[in-house]
Amino acid sequence: MKRTTVDFGIDLGTTNSAISKMENGNPESIRTQTLKDTMPSCVYINRKKAIQVGDAAYNALKDEKLKAMKNWDSSKDNSFIEFKRTMGSDAVYESSNAERSFSSIELSAEVLKTLKSFEKDENINAVIITVPAAFKNNQIDATREAGREAGFDQVGIITEPEAAAWVYGMNSENKDGFWLVFDFGGGTFDAALLKITDGIRQVIDTEGDNYLGGKNLDEAIVDQIILPYLKENFVIDKLLEDDNKRKILRAAMKFYAEEIKKQLSFNAEASILTNLGDIPGEDDEGEEFELDFTVTEAELEKAIGPVFQKAIDISNKLLERNNLSGDKLSALILVGGPTYSPIVRRMLEQQICKPDTSVDPMTVVSKGASIYASTIKKEETTITADTSKIQLDITYEPTSVEEEEFVTMKILADKTEGDIPEKVFADISRGDGGWSSGKVEINAIGEIFTVQLKKGNSNSFTINLYDDKGNKLECEPANFNIIQGGKGGSAVLPHNIGIEIQDISSGRLQFKTVTGLEKSKQLPASGNLSKLKTPRQIRPGMDEDFLEISIFQGEHGCQGSRAIHNHHVNTILITGSDLPSLLPENSEVDIEMKIDINQKITGLATFPHLAFTYEFECETKVDSVNDSKAGYLETEISKAKRDINSLKSKGIDSEDLIKTEKEIEEIEKHFNNNKEAADTQQQTIENLRKTLKTIDKLIGDREWPELEKELKNAFHSLEEVNREKGNEQTTKLVESIRPNVEQAIQDKDTKHTPKLIEEINQIAFELERLEHLIGFIFYMDREFDTINWRDRNAARHSIERGKTIISEGPSIDRLQPIINNLFDNGDFGKGGSGQGPNIPRGGTLRG
């Protein structure tokens, strides 16, 4: 059978994955080699360098993690899981057996290849793969790339909550109202709010956490149930003080945490019993570990309840900002293995509403993906046609809320190599035998059929062709499917799309949403920002002159936040070489962006002064995770704690500050448990960004006495810096600011004082930087012969010119080009040329 629609859907999960296909109008799970509907998303490389995926790999993972306790060495890992949480990053997984490392994309591709192999009747070259609703652009691109590496020629994407809604929509009588999809997976959580009108579904808002899921439940069980048991029965104080040993112990105990979780999903208590030798590790006194304990549901709830509560809080936040409450929902749909837990079901019923348990949480996503896939036409390059059969072009709506639909059919004579009779008749019959069109003559021009749909069903139709003598003719395609009773809406933007601008009123670098590209806008979408200003001139042909358009993705409430506290997609650089003539400082720039159904970003930057438009395509940027990132995160956490203490010292003790302090403590605790792990770093960044936004807001909401004190201190510091490092020009500048400071104090101006403080601090910074530039000129003069110059004469001339400017009255504007030229001319070791002393040559748009 030639398929003309994609029909295959894959749920590529953090801990488990599944594949489904549409068969005769119904979604069916494709069973694994162990005859299960799902497979562990686990990859193992054995000693012969062969790759195993699924249950065998998961068993190897368990053995490997337990054996690591014997010598407390995990450096020879060859089994990997939960790599979905590092998609979109440069994280690598070292395999000693393979003698190489694997990326998240490569490991995900192995899972996809294995899922594909379970289909024995046909080759699969087109697929829909699901992703969390909260996935960023680079994570979506990484998923698509994994699909291509797995051999799929056509890879489509749908979010997991949307996929689940397709299944529920087929089976539910709820054709109006609001649905909330509660998708708690192995490593991610999504809440999606859908509005249903006459059976037509549309996602109207989403919220989620890419680092909240079953893994967090396991960690809570290990930390709050298993480790306390070990502390009580064994001596492990020194072991827990050793970061490496603690990490290995927690990883090994995770499998028993999973067992506790599974048992208590269906029983009143869980019993964990191991034999001597099952756990090869020993405590501080050489005693081998054994487990023998029982866990009640109440004990489990105490450990994992707070994790589930985070997900429920996210869901309630989503409802509140859409002016809804649980009693206004017509359905609360559960997705993901952890939602089998009676604990979360009880918590949801108490805090939102009673969940609908009519769909299987484990397979609903892959089945939904296959239903959606049946509405997507295959690309021509993925269709292998038998041209000896009569080729047909069939056009129809794949989903409908009506009881009748139009189907257009015509013969493709140019694509048919076999004989086509002079007269051809088509008979369309519904799969249940309840309706048939009868024989209708068709040709190359086309004929319209009105097909009757069975209400609330997926209607499969078969096409039979005949000649005028009643002889049957073979054709392709010979089947099609129309789903009645529901209609999926367009995919939506999961995040606000914006750019970093320097706000004219405050001077702050902040996130500005592109109008038209707000979160939950239907895709494809377009938007624009107009009348932005360039920060400085850009000279034609000069690569060192540039304009930055930094594109970010932001969560709800990101408008006006610091851009760096959002996800950086990438930065578009427009240099002097891209422009036809001189672009003066403060020129207008209009930005237009488009996002297609696959969330690819393209755009135009128009410069009215030049009557010139620059086209750009925004490729996603891979997130970096490494040892230096761990150090950076430690610094950022320390800064956040200092900011909180500073706010407390000023008498601020709001509920938001207390909550934020607890969040930082929790972030730090989780980070310290395994700070070198890639997914720990990614989770820390994600959570830290949200918390830093709150701290920024708290700092911004200052009262006048505090602002007055800060203003006076800033101006006093500027005067001190100017006395030490300034000149006649800078003294005039400082004196010109003094009346503004005095006026602000007199008026108790809380609105404009923050901007004035930033301006004063910026001038002080510039003075410090001026000294920095002067120091570099003298450094290069002193070390001239040790530097590998490309043009020694030009370098010497630049240095002498710099020294002359310093003696005449230095300024950043005069020294900066000289420093830039020197750094382009010389090789200063690591980093190469052009890496100057952190001196910007371009700038960020202002608006």
Phi, psi and omega in degrees: 000125177278123177269133176254351173245159188297310169071340183253135179231140180235130170264101180271091188268167179292315182247332179222148179229161182208156178230140179224162176218156175273125180225118182054039175085003182233143177283131180232136174288138174266118187289150178281179179293342176261016176062036176247162180279339180230164182222139176302135177278065188231139182235135179230136176249116184276182186294337177271010179069015176279145182261127176244143183226142174104221186297318180298320179293322180293321176297321178294323178300314181298314179301317184294316181293324178287318180295333179298337180287341185296311179246010183051050181225117179247019185286347183251043178293139175225006178235139189221143179211164177064022179287349175300330183287351176245015176299142181086002179241173179266021179299141177233154181239112185279130176244119179289326179292317181281344183057040178197172178251158179237142175272168176300323180296316182295317180293319178296322178298323178295321177297316181295320178300318181293316177301318180298326183291343181288341176276112187265344189270341183202160175276140180253119178239001177221140186204155169252126179248138181269151176223156174299148179297333182272002180300141176275170183303318182292331177287323177293316178299321179295321178296317179297319179295322176299321177298318179293321179293336179277000175097010177274129180278334180233119183235116175253162184233140170219147179285153183299316178297321178297319179299315180300322181295331177297318179292311182298322180296330179288329189255349188266148174272353180285103182253000177215151177119204182236136174246142172244120176267121180253096188253094180255098184265196181289332182218355181224157175230136175227141168239127180233132178255124180243143174252131182243123179232114182053038177086353180270120184263141174214126174292126180251342178191151178221158174207151181189181179215114182289355183230035176229121182182200182303328178301320180292327175296315180299316181297322179294321179294317178299311187287328188252348179238307186285312181297319175301324177297315180295321178297324182285329187251350180221169178259107186228019182300312180293322180300316182287337178284341179271115184305317183293313181294320179298318179298316180294318179298314181297321180295320181289322182286346182300326182293327177285330175296318178298321180295318177300314182299315181294314181300318184279359172284338185229356182229165182282336178209162180238137179246128179242121182220124175242156176265160177300126181103343179294323179247107189286349183286159178236154179278189184298338182254013175085010179273133182286142183286141170221150176242133176204090181205164179240141180240129177268166179297324180296319178294320179295318181299322179298325182280312188259350179306315179299329178291312176298325182297325177302317180293320179292322177298318177299318180294316179295323177298319178298315180295315184299317183286350173254017176057042179233160173226169184304324183288352178266356180277141174266347176199139171241108190261129182265134179225138177104143183306318181299341181283358170291339184299127176296339180295308182291326179294320179292318180297320179295318180296324181286326189253340179233282175192173182290127182290151172272123184249026185281344179248153180283115183300335184278330185246355186298327183287313180294321178294319178297322178297323180289325176297312178300320180300329180288350177262356183253125179288143176287146175290148185304325182292344181262000183255124175259109185264144171267093189289354174287342177268156178292123182272132183243148169251119183241127179240130181197163174275121184290338177229152183204150171253001178268169178260358173223147177220151176273137175233125178257133182225134175215158180274134176261085185296324183289344179252007180249122180267339178282175180287140175244117180302160180299322177238133179231135180241141180243138175235117178261126180234141179282147187301330181276000180078006185273354180202144175214146181281339191078171184282125179233132181290135178234161180210194182282346179279319177121150179224144181256129176250146171252109184262145179264135183252140174280127188297135175069027183224162168270115186263115175264140181234144177245139179253126174241129178253147180221154170270183185288352176261003178089005178284138182283140180243140178278143181215163173221133350287161180247003181215155168205168187222139175229126180268122180255142174110351179197156180216121180284139177279183179291155171295155184236160175292125180280346182218160169289140174254128182211178177233161177275126175230159172266112183294126184296323184285326184250342183080359183278146170277119187215168180278129175235119182291136175287123182300122183104347180242040176283157179307139177077009171291142181290142179263147357290157183219159177219156181201175182206159169228127184240164177058034170283161185240144176279142185282336181202170182289153175236120183272136181298138178080000183256108180293335181284348173265125182209162175240132180261130169243095183269119185261133183231157168251133182230150178282180176302134179083016183279342184304126179085353178284166176296132183302324183293347177268016175235175184276123181278116178282304175182172179240129175268125178255123174249112185259173177300332179290342180271347186255148184281337182202180185298130175254111184293159173300147176070023176283151178284146174224132175248128181252130173235134180231148175232142177233124182274184185297336179265011179066028172280133184256126171232163183196174178229137172244114183255132179248095183305324181300327182261354187052046186225140178237131179255125179267142177217156174235128185265104174282148179283153183254136178284132178286141181265134173227123181194186182298322181293329178295324177298318178296320178299316181294321176302318180296316182295322177295318178297318178299316180299318179295322178294320179297320179295314179297324178296318178296319180294322181293340179267011175086010179273121181222042183292165178298322179297321181291318179298316179296318181296320179298319178295321180296318179296320178299318181291319178299315181295318181297314180295318180298317183291340179295327183199062191293340181273347182289138184299315184288332174295317178297316180296317179296320180297316179301312182301311183288324180295321179303314181297318182290321180296328176297318178296317179298317178303317181294318180296321178294323181290332182273056184267150176273163186302314182307320180292318179296318180300315179298317181293322179297313181297318180296318181297315182291322177297318179297320179298317179299319180295315180296320181294321179297324184277322193232359185273184177219191183300319181296313183292328178295319177299320180296316179298317181293330179290338180275334186307315180299325179295321179294314181297321180293319180298319179293318180297320184272353186050053189276094181284339184286312187261348182297319178304320178295318180298319177299316180297320179297316180297315179296324179294318178297317178300320178296318180297321177296318177298321182290325178300317177297323179299315181295317178300318179299323179292321178300312181291327177297315181292327176295316183291321184259021189308314186285347180268352183263136179277091182276143173283324178222098186297321182296317180295321180296314180298319180298317180297317181296316180295322177298318179299318181294325178295316180297320180298320181287331182279331186138090189288153172212155181298318182300326181275326183277328186303313180299326180294314178301316181300315180297319180296319180289331175288331185277330188252155174258111185254026177088214186306131181105341176071188181285166177074013183259024184340180183282058177056046183254115181290135176255345180242217179180172181264145177301148177248148180196000000 
